[in-house]
Amino acid sequence: MARLIAHCRIDAGGLFSAGPGGTHSATWPELGAGVPDAFGLPPLRARYFFDQPYPKFGRMDPLCKVAVAAAQLIQRAGGFDGLDRDQVAQCGATALGCLEVDSQFEATRRAGAPSPALFVYTLPSMFQGEIAIQFKLRGRCALYCCGETSGVTALATAAKWVDQGRAPAVLAIAAEAAGPAAAAAGYGPPQTAAMAWLLAATGKGPEMGSATISETAQQLPPGQLRNGLTRLDSLHNSSVPLG
């Protein structure tokens, strides 16, 4: 049975993480990050998450930044300690994907000067590649883009992989990067945020129990988060202990 080893959240309120290494939380003002913008977060800086310089972080698109930051919170919570990282898999989720970067790149293309720097990030699974490189996770990998059930699908799949022995541990991340393109497309109100869970077959942590998704499943009341995080926001804020 899959166990929840560590979990974290990045949203308009700040950061939260819990795992074997303890619980940590901080608001954006406490981090010196300023006030979140209309899409939910202040500009993200590597120093809010990493103790060592990470120059590449500043060159990433917003989706990669928030997802990689979530993976770092899992690491800081001691989630990866003792795991064979060659076997740690990834289940990613995003409803908006790289919509904002796609829009920006298209603008440069129409202007006659396609941006190579933007083109690199016109792939919704790019954040999983960045996580694999930074944290040396070399297990199987899948990305789910299925509307507001994206996050739940990734989490349920991660639990199934562990239960079926397809991976001894899985990092599940639901991440969204919102901006003008998402707002113009009618995704409203779009919000940038990320949630992550590290599941493993062994270790300390509550058992996940059975996780299934069906057309007859009850829809949880929407919380503050939107897009692929909507149902997960309600789950996260429920009375069910997560760690």
Secondary structure as UniProt FT lines:
FT   STRAND          3..11
FT   TURN            12..13
FT   STRAND          14..19
FT   TURN            20..21
FT   STRAND          22..26
FT   HELIX           28..31
FT   TURN            38..39
FT   HELIX           46..48
FT   HELIX           55..59
FT   HELIX           62..76
FT   TURN            77..82
FT   HELIX           85..87
FT   STRAND          88..93
FT   TURN            97..98
FT   HELIX           99..110
FT   TURN            111..112
FT   HELIX           116..119
FT   TURN            120..121
FT   TURN            124..125
FT   HELIX           126..135
FT   STRAND          141..144
FT   HELIX           147..149
FT   HELIX           150..163
FT   TURN            164..165
FT   STRAND          169..176
FT   HELIX           180..184
FT   TURN            185..186
FT   STRAND          193..200
FT   TURN            215..216
FT   HELIX           227..229
FT   HELIX           230..236
//
